[in-house]
């Protein structure tokens, strides 16, 4: 149980970091409407449609995550660690 909680917590922390840097990528986060469509299908008993919509959501989410990573990478230029700098 502790491992399951810590794994999901790490994912939430990563999302929080990326969302903080990329908050203005979308006027409204697309995942909200996507989640609602999935739940609507489930509530209507259309499980096959829910599964297809979930699959589409996960693929779109992956694309958006890669866009966020690319954006953050262009915004951040961390200093090289000291051990990679030439000696004086």
mmCIF file as gemmi writes it, N, C-alpha and C atoms, coordinates in Angstrom:
data_model
loop_
_atom_site.group_PDB
_atom_site.id
_atom_site.type_symbol
_atom_site.label_atom_id
_atom_site.label_alt_id
_atom_site.label_comp_id
_atom_site.label_asym_id
_atom_site.label_entity_id
_atom_site.label_seq_id
_atom_site.pdbx_PDB_ins_code
_atom_site.Cartn_x
_atom_site.Cartn_y
_atom_site.Cartn_z
_atom_site.occupancy
_atom_site.B_iso_or_equiv
_atom_site.pdbx_formal_charge
_atom_site.auth_seq_id
_atom_site.auth_asym_id
_atom_site.pdbx_PDB_model_num
ATOM 1 N N . UNK Axp A 1 ? 0.836 -1.191 0 1 0 ? 1 A 1
ATOM 2 C CA . UNK Axp A 1 ? 0 0 0 1 0 ? 1 A 1
ATOM 3 C C . UNK Axp A 1 ? 0.881 1.255 0 1 0 ? 1 A 1
ATOM 4 N N . UNK Axp A 2 ? 1.93 1.232 0.809 1 0 ? 2 A 1
ATOM 5 C CA . UNK Axp A 2 ? 2.816 2.392 0.875 1 0 ? 2 A 1
ATOM 6 C C . UNK Axp A 2 ? 3.476 2.637 -0.481 1 0 ? 2 A 1
ATOM 7 N N . UNK Axp A 3 ? 3.893 1.578 -1.163 1 0 ? 3 A 1
ATOM 8 C CA . UNK Axp A 3 ? 4.516 1.736 -2.479 1 0 ? 3 A 1
ATOM 9 C C . UNK Axp A 3 ? 3.517 2.322 -3.474 1 0 ? 3 A 1
ATOM 10 N N . UNK Axp A 4 ? 2.279 1.823 -3.454 1 0 ? 4 A 1
ATOM 11 C CA . UNK Axp A 4 ? 1.254 2.329 -4.369 1 0 ? 4 A 1
ATOM 12 C C . UNK Axp A 4 ? 1.002 3.809 -4.132 1 0 ? 4 A 1
ATOM 13 N N . UNK Axp A 5 ? 0.948 4.209 -2.886 1 0 ? 5 A 1
ATOM 14 C CA . UNK Axp A 5 ? 0.718 5.619 -2.561 1 0 ? 5 A 1
ATOM 15 C C . UNK Axp A 5 ? 1.902 6.466 -3.008 1 0 ? 5 A 1
ATOM 16 N N . UNK Axp A 6 ? 3.118 6.001 -2.741 1 0 ? 6 A 1
ATOM 17 C CA . UNK Axp A 6 ? 4.285 6.813 -3.093 1 0 ? 6 A 1
ATOM 18 C C . UNK Axp A 6 ? 4.455 6.915 -4.601 1 0 ? 6 A 1
ATOM 19 N N . UNK Axp A 7 ? 4.125 5.863 -5.343 1 0 ? 7 A 1
ATOM 20 C CA . UNK Axp A 7 ? 4.226 5.942 -6.8 1 0 ? 7 A 1
ATOM 21 C C . UNK Axp A 7 ? 3.273 6.995 -7.354 1 0 ? 7 A 1
ATOM 22 N N . UNK Axp A 8 ? 2.042 6.996 -6.893 1 0 ? 8 A 1
ATOM 23 C CA . UNK Axp A 8 ? 1.079 7.983 -7.373 1 0 ? 8 A 1
ATOM 24 C C . UNK Axp A 8 ? 1.435 9.382 -6.89 1 0 ? 8 A 1
ATOM 25 N N . UNK Axp A 9 ? 1.993 9.485 -5.694 1 0 ? 9 A 1
ATOM 26 C CA . UNK Axp A 9 ? 2.392 10.791 -5.188 1 0 ? 9 A 1
ATOM 27 C C . UNK Axp A 9 ? 3.505 11.38 -6.051 1 0 ? 9 A 1
ATOM 28 N N . UNK Axp A 10 ? 4.433 10.546 -6.486 1 0 ? 10 A 1
ATOM 29 C CA . UNK Axp A 10 ? 5.507 11.031 -7.364 1 0 ? 10 A 1
ATOM 30 C C . UNK Axp A 10 ? 4.928 11.556 -8.672 1 0 ? 10 A 1
ATOM 31 N N . UNK Axp A 11 ? 3.938 10.867 -9.207 1 0 ? 11 A 1
ATOM 32 C CA . UNK Axp A 11 ? 3.296 11.312 -10.439 1 0 ? 11 A 1
ATOM 33 C C . UNK Axp A 11 ? 2.596 12.657 -10.229 1 0 ? 11 A 1
ATOM 34 N N . UNK Axp A 12 ? 1.916 12.802 -9.097 1 0 ? 12 A 1
ATOM 35 C CA . UNK Axp A 12 ? 1.239 14.068 -8.801 1 0 ? 12 A 1
ATOM 36 C C . UNK Axp A 12 ? 2.238 15.213 -8.657 1 0 ? 12 A 1
ATOM 37 N N . UNK Axp A 13 ? 3.372 14.942 -8.035 1 0 ? 13 A 1
ATOM 38 C CA . UNK Axp A 13 ? 4.389 15.983 -7.895 1 0 ? 13 A 1
ATOM 39 C C . UNK Axp A 13 ? 4.947 16.394 -9.255 1 0 ? 13 A 1
ATOM 40 N N . UNK Axp A 14 ? 5.177 15.425 -10.123 1 0 ? 14 A 1
ATOM 41 C CA . UNK Axp A 14 ? 5.67 15.745 -11.465 1 0 ? 14 A 1
ATOM 42 C C . UNK Axp A 14 ? 4.649 16.585 -12.214 1 0 ? 14 A 1
ATOM 43 N N . UNK Axp A 15 ? 3.37 16.196 -12.123 1 0 ? 15 A 1
ATOM 44 C CA . UNK Axp A 15 ? 2.316 16.971 -12.782 1 0 ? 15 A 1
ATOM 45 C C . UNK Axp A 15 ? 2.268 18.393 -12.228 1 0 ? 15 A 1
ATOM 46 N N . UNK Axp A 16 ? 2.373 18.522 -10.923 1 0 ? 16 A 1
ATOM 47 C CA . UNK Axp A 16 ? 2.318 19.85 -10.302 1 0 ? 16 A 1
ATOM 48 C C . UNK Axp A 16 ? 3.455 20.725 -10.829 1 0 ? 16 A 1
ATOM 49 N N . UNK Axp A 17 ? 4.653 20.162 -10.925 1 0 ? 17 A 1
ATOM 50 C CA . UNK Axp A 17 ? 5.797 20.905 -11.448 1 0 ? 17 A 1
ATOM 51 C C . UNK Axp A 17 ? 5.53 21.373 -12.879 1 0 ? 17 A 1
ATOM 52 N N . UNK Axp A 18 ? 5.111 20.454 -13.755 1 0 ? 18 A 1
ATOM 53 C CA . UNK Axp A 18 ? 4.896 20.819 -15.155 1 0 ? 18 A 1
ATOM 54 C C . UNK Axp A 18 ? 3.731 21.781 -15.328 1 0 ? 18 A 1
ATOM 55 N N . UNK Axp A 19 ? 2.66 21.59 -14.557 1 0 ? 19 A 1
ATOM 56 C CA . UNK Axp A 19 ? 1.52 22.498 -14.681 1 0 ? 19 A 1
ATOM 57 C C . UNK Axp A 19 ? 1.885 23.899 -14.206 1 0 ? 19 A 1
ATOM 58 N N . UNK Axp A 20 ? 2.74 24.01 -13.217 1 0 ? 20 A 1
ATOM 59 C CA . UNK Axp A 20 ? 3.151 25.327 -12.739 1 0 ? 20 A 1
ATOM 60 C C . UNK Axp A 20 ? 3.891 26.081 -13.843 1 0 ? 20 A 1
ATOM 61 N N . UNK Axp A 21 ? 4.72 25.392 -14.608 1 0 ? 21 A 1
ATOM 62 C CA . UNK Axp A 21 ? 5.503 26.022 -15.665 1 0 ? 21 A 1
ATOM 63 C C . UNK Axp A 21 ? 4.71 26.204 -16.952 1 0 ? 21 A 1
ATOM 64 N N . UNK Axp A 22 ? 3.65 25.43 -17.135 1 0 ? 22 A 1
ATOM 65 C CA . UNK Axp A 22 ? 2.936 25.447 -18.418 1 0 ? 22 A 1
ATOM 66 C C . UNK Axp A 22 ? 1.454 25.756 -18.246 1 0 ? 22 A 1
ATOM 67 N N . UNK Axp A 23 ? 1.115 26.505 -17.239 1 0 ? 23 A 1
ATOM 68 C CA . UNK Axp A 23 ? -0.289 26.754 -16.915 1 0 ? 23 A 1
ATOM 69 C C . UNK Axp A 23 ? -1.058 27.445 -18.031 1 0 ? 23 A 1
ATOM 70 N N . UNK Axp A 24 ? -0.38 28.167 -18.88 1 0 ? 24 A 1
ATOM 71 C CA . UNK Axp A 24 ? -1.07 28.936 -19.925 1 0 ? 24 A 1
ATOM 72 C C . UNK Axp A 24 ? -1.068 28.254 -21.295 1 0 ? 24 A 1
ATOM 73 N N . UNK Axp A 25 ? -0.737 26.987 -21.339 1 0 ? 25 A 1
ATOM 74 C CA . UNK Axp A 25 ? -0.732 26.289 -22.63 1 0 ? 25 A 1
ATOM 75 C C . UNK Axp A 25 ? -2.136 26.186 -23.218 1 0 ? 25 A 1
ATOM 76 N N . UNK Axp A 26 ? -3.132 26.034 -22.359 1 0 ? 26 A 1
ATOM 77 C CA . UNK Axp A 26 ? -4.515 25.874 -22.798 1 0 ? 26 A 1
ATOM 78 C C . UNK Axp A 26 ? -5.396 26.824 -21.994 1 0 ? 26 A 1
ATOM 79 N N . UNK Axp A 27 ? -6.436 27.364 -22.63 1 0 ? 27 A 1
ATOM 80 C CA . UNK Axp A 27 ? -7.384 28.208 -21.892 1 0 ? 27 A 1
ATOM 81 C C . UNK Axp A 27 ? -8.067 27.394 -20.798 1 0 ? 27 A 1
ATOM 82 N N . UNK Axp A 28 ? -8.481 26.204 -21.161 1 0 ? 28 A 1
ATOM 83 C CA . UNK Axp A 28 ? -9.084 25.254 -20.215 1 0 ? 28 A 1
ATOM 84 C C . UNK Axp A 28 ? -8.377 23.923 -20.441 1 0 ? 28 A 1
ATOM 85 N N . UNK Axp A 29 ? -7.976 23.295 -19.364 1 0 ? 29 A 1
ATOM 86 C CA . UNK Axp A 29 ? -7.271 22.015 -19.502 1 0 ? 29 A 1
ATOM 87 C C . UNK Axp A 29 ? -8.175 21 -20.201 1 0 ? 29 A 1
ATOM 88 N N . UNK Axp A 30 ? -7.711 20.407 -21.295 1 0 ? 30 A 1
ATOM 89 C CA . UNK Axp A 30 ? -8.533 19.461 -22.063 1 0 ? 30 A 1
ATOM 90 C C . UNK Axp A 30 ? -8.929 18.208 -21.296 1 0 ? 30 A 1
ATOM 91 N N . UNK Axp A 31 ? -8.138 17.822 -20.301 1 0 ? 31 A 1
ATOM 92 C CA . UNK Axp A 31 ? -8.439 16.574 -19.614 1 0 ? 31 A 1
ATOM 93 C C . UNK Axp A 31 ? -9.764 16.613 -18.864 1 0 ? 31 A 1
ATOM 94 N N . UNK Axp A 32 ? -10.215 17.8 -18.48 1 0 ? 32 A 1
ATOM 95 C CA . UNK Axp A 32 ? -11.478 17.881 -17.741 1 0 ? 32 A 1
ATOM 96 C C . UNK Axp A 32 ? -12.649 17.385 -18.595 1 0 ? 32 A 1
ATOM 97 N N . UNK Axp A 33 ? -12.764 17.898 -19.797 1 0 ? 33 A 1
ATOM 98 C CA . UNK Axp A 33 ? -13.842 17.469 -20.697 1 0 ? 33 A 1
ATOM 99 C C . UNK Axp A 33 ? -13.669 16.008 -21.088 1 0 ? 33 A 1
ATOM 100 N N . UNK Axp A 34 ? -12.423 15.577 -21.266 1 0 ? 34 A 1
ATOM 101 C CA . UNK Axp A 34 ? -12.175 14.181 -21.628 1 0 ? 34 A 1
ATOM 102 C C . UNK Axp A 34 ? -12.632 13.243 -20.519 1 0 ? 34 A 1
ATOM 103 N N . UNK Axp A 35 ? -12.329 13.593 -19.273 1 0 ? 35 A 1
ATOM 104 C CA . UNK Axp A 35 ? -12.767 12.767 -18.145 1 0 ? 35 A 1
ATOM 105 C C . UNK Axp A 35 ? -14.294 12.714 -18.063 1 0 ? 35 A 1
ATOM 106 N N . UNK Axp A 36 ? -14.925 13.858 -18.284 1 0 ? 36 A 1
ATOM 107 C CA . UNK Axp A 36 ? -16.388 13.892 -18.242 1 0 ? 36 A 1
ATOM 108 C C . UNK Axp A 36 ? -17.012 12.998 -19.317 1 0 ? 36 A 1
ATOM 109 N N . UNK Axp A 37 ? -16.437 12.999 -20.526 1 0 ? 37 A 1
ATOM 110 C CA . UNK Axp A 37 ? -16.954 12.132 -21.592 1 0 ? 37 A 1
ATOM 111 C C . UNK Axp A 37 ? -16.834 10.659 -21.214 1 0 ? 37 A 1
ATOM 112 N N . UNK Axp A 38 ? -15.721 10.298 -20.616 1 0 ? 38 A 1
ATOM 113 C CA . UNK Axp A 38 ? -15.527 8.912 -20.181 1 0 ? 38 A 1
ATOM 114 C C . UNK Axp A 38 ? -16.577 8.548 -19.144 1 0 ? 38 A 1
ATOM 115 N N . UNK Axp A 39 ? -16.757 9.408 -18.141 1 0 ? 39 A 1
ATOM 116 C CA . UNK Axp A 39 ? -17.748 9.135 -17.09 1 0 ? 39 A 1
ATOM 117 C C . UNK Axp A 39 ? -19.168 9.086 -17.65 1 0 ? 39 A 1
ATOM 118 N N . UNK Axp A 40 ? -19.476 9.961 -18.589 1 0 ? 40 A 1
ATOM 119 C CA . UNK Axp A 40 ? -20.803 9.927 -19.216 1 0 ? 40 A 1
ATOM 120 C C . UNK Axp A 40 ? -21.058 8.577 -19.872 1 0 ? 40 A 1
ATOM 121 N N . UNK Axp A 41 ? -20.079 8.071 -20.6 1 0 ? 41 A 1
ATOM 122 C CA . UNK Axp A 41 ? -20.227 6.754 -21.236 1 0 ? 41 A 1
ATOM 123 C C . UNK Axp A 41 ? -20.455 5.663 -20.196 1 0 ? 41 A 1
ATOM 124 N N . UNK Axp A 42 ? -19.695 5.715 -19.104 1 0 ? 42 A 1
ATOM 125 C CA . UNK Axp A 42 ? -19.843 4.703 -18.049 1 0 ? 42 A 1
ATOM 126 C C . UNK Axp A 42 ? -21.237 4.784 -17.44 1 0 ? 42 A 1
ATOM 127 N N . UNK Axp A 43 ? -21.676 5.996 -17.109 1 0 ? 43 A 1
ATOM 128 C CA . UNK Axp A 43 ? -22.992 6.159 -16.491 1 0 ? 43 A 1
ATOM 129 C C . UNK Axp A 43 ? -24.132 5.727 -17.411 1 0 ? 43 A 1
ATOM 130 N N . UNK Axp A 44 ? -23.902 5.843 -18.72 1 0 ? 44 A 1
ATOM 131 C CA . UNK Axp A 44 ? -24.916 5.426 -19.685 1 0 ? 44 A 1
ATOM 132 C C . UNK Axp A 44 ? -24.8 3.939 -20.028 1 0 ? 44 A 1
ATOM 133 N N . UNK Axp A 45 ? -23.84 3.26 -19.396 1 0 ? 45 A 1
ATOM 134 C CA . UNK Axp A 45 ? -23.675 1.827 -19.628 1 0 ? 45 A 1
ATOM 135 C C . UNK Axp A 45 ? -22.958 1.485 -20.926 1 0 ? 45 A 1
ATOM 136 N N . UNK Axp A 46 ? -22.361 2.465 -21.558 1 0 ? 46 A 1
ATOM 137 C CA . UNK Axp A 46 ? -21.646 2.228 -22.825 1 0 ? 46 A 1
ATOM 138 C C . UNK Axp A 46 ? -20.162 2.024 -22.522 1 0 ? 46 A 1
ATOM 139 N N . UNK Axp A 47 ? -19.863 0.861 -21.989 1 0 ? 47 A 1
ATOM 140 C CA . UNK Axp A 47 ? -18.515 0.572 -21.507 1 0 ? 47 A 1
ATOM 141 C C . UNK Axp A 47 ? -17.51 0.521 -22.658 1 0 ? 47 A 1
ATOM 142 N N . UNK Axp A 48 ? -17.907 -0.038 -23.793 1 0 ? 48 A 1
ATOM 143 C CA . UNK Axp A 48 ? -16.992 -0.072 -24.945 1 0 ? 48 A 1
ATOM 144 C C . UNK Axp A 48 ? -16.628 1.347 -25.384 1 0 ? 48 A 1
ATOM 145 N N . UNK Axp A 49 ? -17.621 2.232 -25.4 1 0 ? 49 A 1
ATOM 146 C CA . UNK Axp A 49 ? -17.354 3.636 -25.759 1 0 ? 49 A 1
ATOM 147 C C . UNK Axp A 49 ? -16.458 4.293 -24.716 1 0 ? 49 A 1
ATOM 148 N N . UNK Axp A 50 ? -16.69 3.963 -23.441 1 0 ? 50 A 1
ATOM 149 C CA . UNK Axp A 50 ? -15.856 4.513 -22.373 1 0 ? 50 A 1
ATOM 150 C C . UNK Axp A 50 ? -14.411 4.067 -22.552 1 0 ? 50 A 1
ATOM 151 N N . UNK Axp A 51 ? -14.216 2.803 -22.894 1 0 ? 51 A 1
ATOM 152 C CA . UNK Axp A 51 ? -12.861 2.28 -23.095 1 0 ? 51 A 1
ATOM 153 C C . UNK Axp A 51 ? -12.181 2.961 -24.271 1 0 ? 51 A 1
ATOM 154 N N . UNK Axp A 52 ? -12.906 3.138 -25.362 1 0 ? 52 A 1
ATOM 155 C CA . UNK Axp A 52 ? -12.335 3.817 -26.532 1 0 ? 52 A 1
ATOM 156 C C . UNK Axp A 52 ? -11.998 5.273 -26.214 1 0 ? 52 A 1
ATOM 157 N N . UNK Axp A 53 ? -12.885 5.929 -25.483 1 0 ? 53 A 1
ATOM 158 C CA . UNK Axp A 53 ? -12.663 7.326 -25.115 1 0 ? 53 A 1
ATOM 159 C C . UNK Axp A 53 ? -11.489 7.441 -24.149 1 0 ? 53 A 1
ATOM 160 N N . UNK Axp A 54 ? -11.372 6.486 -23.233 1 0 ? 54 A 1
ATOM 161 C CA . UNK Axp A 54 ? -10.239 6.47 -22.31 1 0 ? 54 A 1
ATOM 162 C C . UNK Axp A 54 ? -8.934 6.291 -23.081 1 0 ? 54 A 1
ATOM 163 N N . UNK Axp A 55 ? -8.933 5.379 -24.042 1 0 ? 55 A 1
ATOM 164 C CA . UNK Axp A 55 ? -7.737 5.161 -24.855 1 0 ? 55 A 1
ATOM 165 C C . UNK Axp A 55 ? -7.346 6.447 -25.591 1 0 ? 55 A 1
ATOM 166 N N . UNK Axp A 56 ? -8.318 7.112 -26.189 1 0 ? 56 A 1
ATOM 167 C CA . UNK Axp A 56 ? -8.047 8.369 -26.898 1 0 ? 56 A 1
ATOM 168 C C . UNK Axp A 56 ? -7.523 9.43 -25.93 1 0 ? 56 A 1
ATOM 169 N N . UNK Axp A 57 ? -8.114 9.48 -24.745 1 0 ? 57 A 1
ATOM 170 C CA . UNK Axp A 57 ? -7.675 10.443 -23.728 1 0 ? 57 A 1
ATOM 171 C C . UNK Axp A 57 ? -6.223 10.183 -23.327 1 0 ? 57 A 1
ATOM 172 N N . UNK Axp A 58 ? -5.866 8.925 -23.097 1 0 ? 58 A 1
ATOM 173 C CA . UNK Axp A 58 ? -4.505 8.605 -22.684 1 0 ? 58 A 1
ATOM 174 C C . UNK Axp A 58 ? -3.491 8.965 -23.765 1 0 ? 58 A 1
ATOM 175 N N . UNK Axp A 59 ? -3.829 8.724 -25.01 1 0 ? 59 A 1
ATOM 176 C CA . UNK Axp A 59 ? -2.926 9.085 -26.107 1 0 ? 59 A 1
ATOM 177 C C . UNK Axp A 59 ? -2.776 10.609 -26.21 1 0 ? 59 A 1
ATOM 178 N N . UNK Axp A 60 ? -3.894 11.326 -26.096 1 0 ? 60 A 1
ATOM 179 C CA . UNK Axp A 60 ? -3.848 12.793 -26.146 1 0 ? 60 A 1
ATOM 180 C C . UNK Axp A 60 ? -3.075 13.343 -24.946 1 0 ? 60 A 1
ATOM 181 N N . UNK Axp A 61 ? -3.279 12.729 -23.796 1 0 ? 61 A 1
ATOM 182 C CA . UNK Axp A 61 ? -2.585 13.145 -22.587 1 0 ? 61 A 1
ATOM 183 C C . UNK Axp A 61 ? -1.076 12.957 -22.734 1 0 ? 61 A 1
ATOM 184 N N . UNK Axp A 62 ? -0.683 11.866 -23.35 1 0 ? 62 A 1
ATOM 185 C CA . UNK Axp A 62 ? 0.736 11.622 -23.59 1 0 ? 62 A 1
ATOM 186 C C . UNK Axp A 62 ? 1.316 12.707 -24.499 1 0 ? 62 A 1
ATOM 187 N N . UNK Axp A 63 ? 0.59 13.053 -25.561 1 0 ? 63 A 1
ATOM 188 C CA . UNK Axp A 63 ? 1.061 14.112 -26.467 1 0 ? 63 A 1
ATOM 189 C C . UNK Axp A 63 ? 1.192 15.451 -25.726 1 0 ? 63 A 1
ATOM 190 N N . UNK Axp A 64 ? 0.196 15.764 -24.904 1 0 ? 64 A 1
ATOM 191 C CA . UNK Axp A 64 ? 0.255 17.022 -24.148 1 0 ? 64 A 1
ATOM 192 C C . UNK Axp A 64 ? 1.413 17.01 -23.153 1 0 ? 64 A 1
ATOM 193 N N . UNK Axp A 65 ? 1.654 15.875 -22.523 1 0 ? 65 A 1
ATOM 194 C CA . UNK Axp A 65 ? 2.77 15.773 -21.576 1 0 ? 65 A 1
ATOM 195 C C . UNK Axp A 65 ? 4.094 16.03 -22.292 1 0 ? 65 A 1
ATOM 196 N N . UNK Axp A 66 ? 4.25 15.479 -23.471 1 0 ? 66 A 1
ATOM 197 C CA . UNK Axp A 66 ? 5.48 15.695 -24.235 1 0 ? 66 A 1
ATOM 198 C C . UNK Axp A 66 ? 5.61 17.168 -24.634 1 0 ? 66 A 1
ATOM 199 N N . UNK Axp A 67 ? 4.493 17.804 -24.974 1 0 ? 67 A 1
ATOM 200 C CA . UNK Axp A 67 ? 4.52 19.238 -25.29 1 0 ? 67 A 1
ATOM 201 C C . UNK Axp A 67 ? 4.959 20.038 -24.07 1 0 ? 67 A 1
ATOM 202 N N . UNK Axp A 68 ? 4.443 19.667 -22.894 1 0 ? 68 A 1
ATOM 203 C CA . UNK Axp A 68 ? 4.806 20.359 -21.657 1 0 ? 68 A 1
ATOM 204 C C . UNK Axp A 68 ? 6.297 20.193 -21.365 1 0 ? 68 A 1
ATOM 205 N N . UNK Axp A 69 ? 6.79 18.978 -21.527 1 0 ? 69 A 1
ATOM 206 C CA . UNK Axp A 69 ? 8.213 18.723 -21.274 1 0 ? 69 A 1
ATOM 207 C C . UNK Axp A 69 ? 9.07 19.557 -22.211 1 0 ? 69 A 1
ATOM 208 N N . UNK Axp A 70 ? 8.708 19.591 -23.483 1 0 ? 70 A 1
ATOM 209 C CA . UNK Axp A 70 ? 9.463 20.397 -24.451 1 0 ? 70 A 1
ATOM 210 C C . UNK Axp A 70 ? 9.446 21.873 -24.08 1 0 ? 70 A 1
ATOM 211 N N . UNK Axp A 71 ? 8.296 22.371 -23.66 1 0 ? 71 A 1
ATOM 212 C CA . UNK Axp A 71 ? 8.19 23.78 -23.283 1 0 ? 71 A 1
ATOM 213 C C . UNK Axp A 71 ? 9.05 24.087 -22.061 1 0 ? 71 A 1
ATOM 214 N N . UNK Axp A 72 ? 8.962 23.255 -21.042 1 0 ? 72 A 1
ATOM 215 C CA . UNK Axp A 72 ? 9.756 23.482 -19.832 1 0 ? 72 A 1
ATOM 216 C C . UNK Axp A 72 ? 11.244 23.406 -20.149 1 0 ? 72 A 1
ATOM 217 N N . UNK Axp A 73 ? 11.601 22.487 -21.022 1 0 ? 73 A 1
ATOM 218 C CA . UNK Axp A 73 ? 13.012 22.339 -21.391 1 0 ? 73 A 1
ATOM 219 C C . UNK Axp A 73 ? 13.544 23.62 -22.038 1 0 ? 73 A 1
ATOM 220 N N . UNK Axp A 74 ? 12.723 24.319 -22.82 1 0 ? 74 A 1
ATOM 221 C CA . UNK Axp A 74 ? 13.176 25.562 -23.443 1 0 ? 74 A 1
ATOM 222 C C . UNK Axp A 74 ? 13.205 26.715 -22.448 1 0 ? 74 A 1
ATOM 223 N N . UNK Axp A 75 ? 12.398 26.634 -21.39 1 0 ? 75 A 1
ATOM 224 C CA . UNK Axp A 75 ? 12.313 27.714 -20.41 1 0 ? 75 A 1
ATOM 225 C C . UNK Axp A 75 ? 13.395 27.617 -19.339 1 0 ? 75 A 1
ATOM 226 N N . UNK Axp A 76 ? 13.86 26.434 -19.063 1 0 ? 76 A 1
ATOM 227 C CA . UNK Axp A 76 ? 14.812 26.223 -17.973 1 0 ? 76 A 1
ATOM 228 C C . UNK Axp A 76 ? 16.191 25.907 -18.533 1 0 ? 76 A 1
ATOM 229 N N . UNK Axp A 77 ? 17.167 26.565 -18.007 1 0 ? 77 A 1
ATOM 230 C CA . UNK Axp A 77 ? 18.554 26.277 -18.338 1 0 ? 77 A 1
ATOM 231 C C . UNK Axp A 77 ? 19.327 26.136 -17.027 1 0 ? 77 A 1
ATOM 232 N N . UNK Axp A 78 ? 19.252 24.966 -16.409 1 0 ? 78 A 1
ATOM 233 C CA . UNK Axp A 78 ? 19.928 24.807 -15.112 1 0 ? 78 A 1
ATOM 234 C C . UNK Axp A 78 ? 21.448 24.871 -15.283 1 0 ? 78 A 1
ATOM 235 N N . UNK Axp A 79 ? 22.115 25.318 -14.238 1 0 ? 79 A 1
ATOM 236 C CA . UNK Axp A 79 ? 23.575 25.345 -14.238 1 0 ? 79 A 1
ATOM 237 C C . UNK Axp A 79 ? 24.1 23.915 -14.261 1 0 ? 79 A 1
ATOM 238 N N . UNK Axp A 80 ? 25.248 23.753 -14.89 1 0 ? 80 A 1
ATOM 239 C CA . UNK Axp A 80 ? 25.891 22.451 -14.852 1 0 ? 80 A 1
ATOM 240 C C . UNK Axp A 80 ? 26.29 22.138 -13.417 1 0 ? 80 A 1
ATOM 241 N N . UNK Axp A 81 ? 26.184 20.889 -13.019 1 0 ? 81 A 1
ATOM 242 C CA . UNK Axp A 81 ? 26.652 20.53 -11.673 1 0 ? 81 A 1
ATOM 243 C C . UNK Axp A 81 ? 28.146 20.812 -11.553 1 0 ? 81 A 1
ATOM 244 N N . UNK Axp A 82 ? 28.575 21.161 -10.372 1 0 ? 82 A 1
ATOM 245 C CA . UNK Axp A 82 ? 29.969 21.524 -10.136 1 0 ? 82 A 1
ATOM 246 C C . UNK Axp A 82 ? 30.958 20.474 -10.61 1 0 ? 82 A 1
ATOM 247 N N . UNK Axp A 83 ? 30.594 19.224 -10.474 1 0 ? 83 A 1
ATOM 248 C CA . UNK Axp A 83 ? 31.533 18.167 -10.869 1 0 ? 83 A 1
ATOM 249 C C . UNK Axp A 83 ? 31.685 18.054 -12.38 1 0 ? 83 A 1
ATOM 250 N N . UNK Axp A 84 ? 30.87 18.76 -13.167 1 0 ? 84 A 1
ATOM 251 C CA . UNK Axp A 84 ? 31.01 18.75 -14.62 1 0 ? 84 A 1
ATOM 252 C C . UNK Axp A 84 ? 31.721 20.001 -15.134 1 0 ? 84 A 1
ATOM 253 N N . UNK Axp A 85 ? 32.033 20.936 -14.264 1 0 ? 85 A 1
ATOM 254 C CA . UNK Axp A 85 ? 32.726 22.152 -14.663 1 0 ? 85 A 1
ATOM 255 C C . UNK Axp A 85 ? 34.237 21.918 -14.667 1 0 ? 85 A 1
ATOM 256 N N . UNK Axp A 86 ? 34.93 22.617 -15.57 1 0 ? 86 A 1
ATOM 257 C CA . UNK Axp A 86 ? 36.397 22.467 -15.591 1 0 ? 86 A 1
ATOM 258 C C . UNK Axp A 86 ? 37.015 23.02 -14.3 1 0 ? 86 A 1
ATOM 259 N N . UNK Axp A 87 ? 38.064 22.399 -13.885 1 0 ? 87 A 1
ATOM 260 C CA . UNK Axp A 87 ? 38.771 22.853 -12.671 1 0 ? 87 A 1
ATOM 261 C C . UNK Axp A 87 ? 39.454 24.176 -12.966 1 0 ? 87 A 1
ATOM 262 N N . UNK Axp A 88 ? 39.521 25.036 -11.95 1 0 ? 88 A 1
ATOM 263 C CA . UNK Axp A 88 ? 40.194 26.347 -12.112 1 0 ? 88 A 1
ATOM 264 C C . UNK Axp A 88 ? 41.683 26.201 -12.094 1 0 ? 88 A 1
